[in-house]
């Protein structure tokens, strides 16, 4: 019986070893599959993270470029505003110059040509003495108008039409054309 017992024991051990070998093989296969799945997931997460990083980087770059563009535009607008303020200040200074009377006469002549037959002229009260000789020479009644600034208004016969010609008005009319030249000089833009 001991031989039978040994044979059975050997067969049982062989069967156990076979089961253990199969279990070990299955375990190795499951571990390999799990590693493969884990590696695939890690790779998928890595690709997703890289894509999100690229997207976030593009957005940040675009936002930065937009902020820079806005800052440049604001700086240019501010620069143009400063230039305009300085030009207006320079126009104000013209009224203190000795040649201002001649400038008023030139403005009045231009307005007179635009009206044709005129009956009167108006200037700021401070400028009335500077244009009185010209108005008298042209046979025009000269009135004071506190609303006029650095210029003159010529009224046509019958008073239905008038032409105002002032330095600030002329600056306003030509400002758009001047802005491009200012931009070229300040920033080298076309």
PyMOL commands that set and color helices and strands:
alter all, ss='L'
color gray80, all
select helices_A, chain A and resi 2-94+100-115+125-138+167-187
alter helices_A, ss='H'
color red, helices_A
select strands_A, chain A and resi 118-123+141-144+151-156+162-166
alter strands_A, ss='S'
color yellow, strands_A
deselect
rebuild
show_as cartoon
